[in-house]
Amino acid sequence: MAALVWLLIPVAAAVVALLWGTWAARNRKSGDISELAGYARFREAMERREAMERQDSGTGVS
């Protein structure tokens, strides 16, 4: 019986590896479109920040 328990360990590891491999290879719905939209929002926020900093530096307020 003990030999069967020791055999169960690599079998369980193989099943876990199979499940993980299937999960890792799945098709993701988000894709590049959502990433590009997030990057565009980031760029807009940074441009607004730079504009605000330029505006503040022109008034002499630090």
MOPAC internal coordinates of N, CA, C and O (Angstrom, degrees):
PM7 1SCF
backbone

  N    0.0000 0     0.00 0     0.00 0    0    0    0
  C    1.4555 1     0.00 0     0.00 0    1    0    0
  C    1.5278 1   111.51 1     0.00 0    2    1    0
  O    1.2310 1   120.26 1   143.31 1    3    2    1
  N    1.3307 1   117.10 1   -36.69 1    3    2    1
  C    1.4496 1   120.98 1  -179.65 1    5    3    2
  C    1.5288 1   111.11 1   -63.93 1    6    5    3
  O    1.2310 1   120.43 1   146.41 1    7    6    5
  N    1.3369 1   116.79 1   -33.59 1    7    6    5
  C    1.4671 1   120.00 1   178.99 1    9    7    6
  C    1.5283 1   110.44 1   -65.72 1   10    9    7
  O    1.2310 1   120.08 1   144.41 1   11   10    9
  N    1.3085 1   117.45 1   -35.59 1   11   10    9
  C    1.4570 1   120.53 1   178.31 1   13   11   10
  C    1.5225 1   111.71 1   -68.10 1   14   13   11
  O    1.2310 1   120.32 1   144.33 1   15   14   13
  N    1.3124 1   116.99 1   -35.67 1   15   14   13
  C    1.4645 1   120.53 1   177.17 1   17   15   14
  C    1.5240 1   109.74 1   -65.29 1   18   17   15
  O    1.2310 1   120.25 1   137.35 1   19   18   17
  N    1.3522 1   117.12 1   -42.65 1   19   18   17
  C    1.4554 1   120.23 1   178.51 1   21   19   18
  C    1.5300 1   111.35 1   -66.45 1   22   21   19
  O    1.2310 1   119.76 1   148.80 1   23   22   21
  N    1.3157 1   118.07 1   -31.20 1   23   22   21
  C    1.4547 1   121.36 1   176.68 1   25   23   22
  C    1.5293 1   111.03 1   -73.21 1   26   25   23
  O    1.2310 1   120.31 1   152.31 1   27   26   25
  N    1.3075 1   117.02 1   -27.69 1   27   26   25
  C    1.4585 1   121.24 1  -179.62 1   29   27   26
  C    1.5359 1   111.97 1   -67.91 1   30   29   27
  O    1.2310 1   119.80 1   150.45 1   31   30   29
  N    1.3160 1   117.98 1   -29.55 1   31   30   29
  C    1.4657 1   121.38 1  -178.23 1   33   31   30
  C    1.5288 1   111.74 1   -62.48 1   34   33   31
  O    1.2310 1   118.27 1   127.48 1   35   34   33
  N    1.3393 1   120.90 1   -52.52 1   35   34   33
  C    1.4640 1   118.79 1   178.52 1   37   35   34
  C    1.5275 1   113.18 1   -68.17 1   38   37   35
  O    1.2310 1   120.21 1   149.66 1   39   38   37
  N    1.3219 1   117.20 1   -30.34 1   39   38   37
  C    1.4639 1   119.75 1   176.91 1   41   39   38
  C    1.5274 1   109.78 1   -66.08 1   42   41   39
  O    1.2310 1   119.97 1   136.60 1   43   42   41
  N    1.3084 1   117.67 1   -43.40 1   43   42   41
  C    1.4631 1   121.36 1   177.94 1   45   43   42
  C    1.5280 1   110.14 1   -64.59 1   46   45   43
  O    1.2310 1   120.13 1   140.23 1   47   46   45
  N    1.3267 1   117.35 1   -39.77 1   47   46   45
  C    1.4663 1   120.59 1   178.21 1   49   47   46
  C    1.5281 1   110.25 1   -63.73 1   50   49   47
  O    1.2310 1   119.94 1   141.30 1   51   50   49
  N    1.3186 1   117.71 1   -38.70 1   51   50   49
  C    1.4662 1   120.69 1   178.34 1   53   51   50
  C    1.5183 1   111.25 1   -65.92 1   54   53   51
  O    1.2310 1   120.24 1   141.22 1   55   54   53
  N    1.3155 1   117.15 1   -38.78 1   55   54   53
  C    1.4660 1   120.81 1   178.54 1   57   55   54
  C    1.5266 1   109.93 1   -66.01 1   58   57   55
  O    1.2310 1   120.39 1   136.79 1   59   58   57
  N    1.3235 1   116.87 1   -43.21 1   59   58   57
  C    1.4666 1   120.38 1   178.53 1   61   59   58
  C    1.5314 1   109.84 1   -63.44 1   62   61   59
  O    1.2310 1   119.89 1   138.11 1   63   62   61
  N    1.3315 1   117.81 1   -41.89 1   63   62   61
  C    1.4635 1   121.04 1   178.92 1   65   63   62
  C    1.5227 1   110.93 1   -64.31 1   66   65   63
  O    1.2310 1   120.07 1   141.54 1   67   66   65
  N    1.3026 1   117.48 1   -38.46 1   67   66   65
  C    1.4609 1   121.57 1   177.95 1   69   67   66
  C    1.5198 1   110.81 1   -64.55 1   70   69   67
  O    1.2310 1   120.17 1   135.32 1   71   70   69
  N    1.3224 1   117.28 1   -44.68 1   71   70   69
  C    1.4569 1   120.90 1   178.77 1   73   71   70
  C    1.5275 1   111.33 1   -64.63 1   74   73   71
  O    1.2310 1   120.30 1   137.55 1   75   74   73
  N    1.3199 1   117.04 1   -42.45 1   75   74   73
  C    1.4599 1   120.18 1   179.21 1   77   75   74
  C    1.5243 1   110.85 1   -64.92 1   78   77   75
  O    1.2310 1   120.10 1   137.90 1   79   78   77
  N    1.3324 1   117.41 1   -42.10 1   79   78   77
  C    1.4569 1   120.78 1   179.08 1   81   79   78
  C    1.5163 1   111.78 1   -62.78 1   82   81   79
  O    1.2310 1   120.49 1   139.71 1   83   82   81
  N    1.3107 1   116.67 1   -40.29 1   83   82   81
  C    1.4639 1   120.92 1   177.09 1   85   83   82
  C    1.5171 1   110.47 1   -64.21 1   86   85   83
  O    1.2310 1   119.96 1   136.91 1   87   86   85
  N    1.3159 1   117.68 1   -43.09 1   87   86   85
  C    1.4638 1   121.81 1   179.48 1   89   87   86
  C    1.5199 1   111.14 1   -66.09 1   90   89   87
  O    1.2310 1   119.99 1   138.90 1   91   90   89
  N    1.3351 1   117.63 1   -41.10 1   91   90   89
  C    1.4652 1   121.28 1  -177.18 1   93   91   90
  C    1.5288 1   111.58 1   -69.09 1   94   93   91
  O    1.2310 1   119.77 1   151.36 1   95   94   93
  N    1.3213 1   118.04 1   -28.64 1   95   94   93
  C    1.4635 1   121.75 1  -177.19 1   97   95   94
  C    1.5239 1   113.04 1   -93.06 1   98   97   95
  O    1.2310 1   119.91 1  -171.31 1   99   98   97
  N    1.3113 1   117.77 1     8.69 1   99   98   97
  C    1.4598 1   120.38 1  -175.97 1  101   99   98
  C    1.5254 1   110.90 1   -68.17 1  102  101   99
  O    1.2310 1   120.68 1   -20.51 1  103  102  101
  N    1.3028 1   116.30 1   159.49 1  103  102  101
  C    1.4571 1   121.18 1   175.41 1  105  103  102
  C    1.5122 1   108.88 1   -80.83 1  106  105  103
  O    1.2310 1   121.37 1   -53.02 1  107  106  105
  N    1.2998 1   114.99 1   126.98 1  107  106  105
  C    1.4578 1   119.18 1   179.60 1  109  107  106
  C    1.5175 1   108.87 1   -95.04 1  110  109  107
  O    1.2310 1   120.83 1   -40.67 1  111  110  109
  N    1.3031 1   116.02 1   139.33 1  111  110  109
  C    1.4583 1   121.14 1  -175.89 1  113  111  110
  C    1.5247 1   112.72 1   -81.22 1  114  113  111
  O    1.2310 1   119.67 1   153.72 1  115  114  113
  N    1.3295 1   118.24 1   -26.28 1  115  114  113
  C    1.4631 1   120.35 1  -171.94 1  117  115  114
  C    1.5258 1   111.80 1   -67.04 1  118  117  115
  O    1.2310 1   119.57 1   123.97 1  119  118  117
  N    1.3024 1   118.42 1   -56.03 1  119  118  117
  C    1.4521 1   121.58 1   176.75 1  121  119  118
  C    1.5170 1   113.85 1    67.73 1  122  121  119
  O    1.2310 1   121.68 1    16.58 1  123  122  121
  N    1.3271 1   114.38 1  -163.42 1  123  122  121
  C    1.4548 1   120.60 1  -175.31 1  125  123  122
  C    1.5170 1   113.26 1   -77.13 1  126  125  123
  O    1.2310 1   120.07 1   154.80 1  127  126  125
  N    1.3120 1   117.48 1   -25.20 1  127  126  125
  C    1.4647 1   119.86 1  -174.22 1  129  127  126
  C    1.5246 1   111.19 1   -62.50 1  130  129  127
  O    1.2310 1   120.11 1   132.84 1  131  130  129
  N    1.3129 1   117.40 1   -47.16 1  131  130  129
  C    1.4721 1   119.06 1  -179.82 1  133  131  130
  C    1.5288 1   110.85 1   -68.33 1  134  133  131
  O    1.2310 1   120.14 1   145.85 1  135  134  133
  N    1.3308 1   117.34 1   -34.15 1  135  134  133
  C    1.4641 1   119.40 1   178.47 1  137  135  134
  C    1.5230 1   110.67 1   -67.42 1  138  137  135
  O    1.2310 1   120.46 1   138.86 1  139  138  137
  N    1.3178 1   116.72 1   -41.14 1  139  138  137
  C    1.4643 1   119.79 1   178.65 1  141  139  138
  C    1.5201 1   111.30 1   -66.55 1  142  141  139
  O    1.2310 1   120.25 1   142.96 1  143  142  141
  N    1.3328 1   117.12 1   -37.04 1  143  142  141
  C    1.4657 1   120.19 1   177.57 1  145  143  142
  C    1.5260 1   110.15 1   -65.15 1  146  145  143
  O    1.2310 1   120.05 1   139.70 1  147  146  145
  N    1.3123 1   117.51 1   -40.30 1  147  146  145
  C    1.4611 1   120.77 1   177.26 1  149  147  146
  C    1.5137 1   111.93 1   -64.57 1  150  149  147
  O    1.2310 1   120.54 1   140.66 1  151  150  149
  N    1.3290 1   116.58 1   -39.34 1  151  150  149
  C    1.4536 1   120.14 1   177.96 1  153  151  150
  C    1.5296 1   110.71 1   -66.24 1  154  153  151
  O    1.2310 1   120.16 1   141.70 1  155  154  153
  N    1.3281 1   117.29 1   -38.30 1  155  154  153
  C    1.4701 1   120.51 1   178.09 1  157  155  154
  C    1.5268 1   110.53 1   -63.91 1  158  157  155
  O    1.2310 1   120.19 1   138.72 1  159  158  157
  N    1.3304 1   117.24 1   -41.28 1  159  158  157
  C    1.4744 1   120.34 1   177.29 1  161  159  158
  C    1.5250 1   110.49 1   -63.60 1  162  161  159
  O    1.2310 1   120.23 1   140.73 1  163  162  161
  N    1.3321 1   117.16 1   -39.27 1  163  162  161
  C    1.4571 1   121.13 1   178.48 1  165  163  162
  C    1.5320 1   110.65 1   -62.85 1  166  165  163
  O    1.2310 1   120.47 1   134.00 1  167  166  165
  N    1.3400 1   116.70 1   -46.00 1  167  166  165
  C    1.4682 1   120.50 1   179.53 1  169  167  166
  C    1.5217 1   110.99 1   -60.92 1  170  169  167
  O    1.2310 1   120.38 1   137.19 1  171  170  169
  N    1.3352 1   116.88 1   -42.81 1  171  170  169
  C    1.4705 1   119.99 1   179.08 1  173  171  170
  C    1.5169 1   111.16 1   -62.25 1  174  173  171
  O    1.2310 1   120.50 1   138.75 1  175  174  173
  N    1.3203 1   116.64 1   -41.25 1  175  174  173
  C    1.4696 1   119.72 1   179.64 1  177  175  174
  C    1.5233 1   110.84 1   -65.44 1  178  177  175
  O    1.2310 1   120.34 1   139.94 1  179  178  177
  N    1.3254 1   116.96 1   -40.06 1  179  178  177
  C    1.4647 1   119.49 1   179.08 1  181  179  178
  C    1.5258 1   110.89 1   -68.07 1  182  181  179
  O    1.2310 1   119.93 1   142.87 1  183  182  181
  N    1.3194 1   117.74 1   -37.13 1  183  182  181
  C    1.4593 1   120.14 1   177.85 1  185  183  182
  C    1.5242 1   110.99 1   -66.00 1  186  185  183
  O    1.2310 1   120.39 1   140.27 1  187  186  185
  N    1.3303 1   116.85 1   -39.73 1  187  186  185
  C    1.4713 1   119.51 1   176.82 1  189  187  186
  C    1.5193 1   110.28 1   -63.31 1  190  189  187
  O    1.2310 1   120.46 1   139.15 1  191  190  189
  N    1.3260 1   116.72 1   -40.85 1  191  190  189
  C    1.4633 1   120.51 1  -179.50 1  193  191  190
  C    1.5268 1   110.35 1   -63.53 1  194  193  191
  O    1.2310 1   120.52 1   135.09 1  195  194  193
  N    1.3438 1   116.62 1   -44.91 1  195  194  193
  C    1.4646 1   119.60 1   179.22 1  197  195  194
  C    1.5193 1   111.13 1   -63.09 1  198  197  195
  O    1.2310 1   120.16 1   141.22 1  199  198  197
  N    1.3256 1   117.30 1   -38.78 1  199  198  197
  C    1.4654 1   120.59 1   179.13 1  201  199  198
  C    1.5220 1   110.09 1   -65.00 1  202  201  199
  O    1.2310 1   120.55 1   140.14 1  203  202  201
  N    1.3232 1   116.55 1   -39.86 1  203  202  201
  C    1.4665 1   120.00 1   179.09 1  205  203  202
  C    1.5219 1   110.44 1   -66.93 1  206  205  203
  O    1.2310 1   120.11 1   141.34 1  207  206  205
  N    1.3341 1   117.40 1   -38.66 1  207  206  205
  C    1.4596 1   120.18 1   179.32 1  209  207  206
  C    1.5204 1   110.79 1   -66.91 1  210  209  207
  O    1.2310 1   120.25 1   140.28 1  211  210  209
  N    1.3470 1   117.14 1   -39.72 1  211  210  209
  C    1.4612 1   119.95 1   177.85 1  213  211  210
  C    1.5200 1   110.10 1   -65.14 1  214  213  211
  O    1.2310 1   120.40 1   141.28 1  215  214  213
  N    1.3190 1   116.84 1   -38.72 1  215  214  213
  C    1.4708 1   121.45 1  -179.72 1  217  215  214
  C    1.5231 1   109.65 1   -66.53 1  218  217  215
  O    1.2310 1   120.11 1   136.83 1  219  218  217
  N    1.3344 1   117.40 1   -43.17 1  219  218  217
  C    1.4668 1   120.76 1   179.25 1  221  219  218
  C    1.5132 1   111.65 1   -66.74 1  222  221  219
  O    1.2310 1   119.62 1   142.37 1  223  222  221
  N    1.3224 1   118.33 1   -37.63 1  223  222  221
  C    1.4675 1   119.99 1  -177.75 1  225  223  222
  C    1.5205 1   110.73 1   -71.34 1  226  225  223
  O    1.2310 1   119.57 1   155.41 1  227  226  225
  N    1.3114 1   118.42 1   -24.59 1  227  226  225
  C    1.4622 1   121.15 1   178.03 1  229  227  226
  C    1.5028 1   113.04 1   -74.83 1  230  229  227
  O    1.2310 1   119.18 1   158.71 1  231  230  229
  N    1.3190 1   119.16 1   -21.29 1  231  230  229
  C    1.4549 1   121.71 1  -178.32 1  233  231  230
  C    1.5196 1   112.26 1   -89.42 1  234  233  231
  O    1.2310 1   119.91 1   169.27 1  235  234  233
  N    1.3486 1   117.78 1   -10.73 1  235  234  233
  C    1.4411 1   120.23 1  -179.38 1  237  235  234
  C    1.5277 1   113.02 1    87.56 1  238  237  235
  O    1.2310 1   119.94 1  -176.62 1  239  238  237
  N    1.3207 1   117.71 1     3.38 1  239  238  237
  C    1.4559 1   121.87 1   178.56 1  241  239  238
  C    1.5094 1   107.79 1   -92.44 1  242  241  239
  O    1.2310 1   120.45 1   -47.72 1  243  242  241
  N    1.3484 1   116.75 1   132.28 1  243  242  241
  C    1.4555 1   118.09 1  -179.42 1  245  243  242
  C    1.4971 1   112.06 1  -111.83 1  246  245  243
  O    1.2310 1   120.10 1   180.00 1  247  246  245

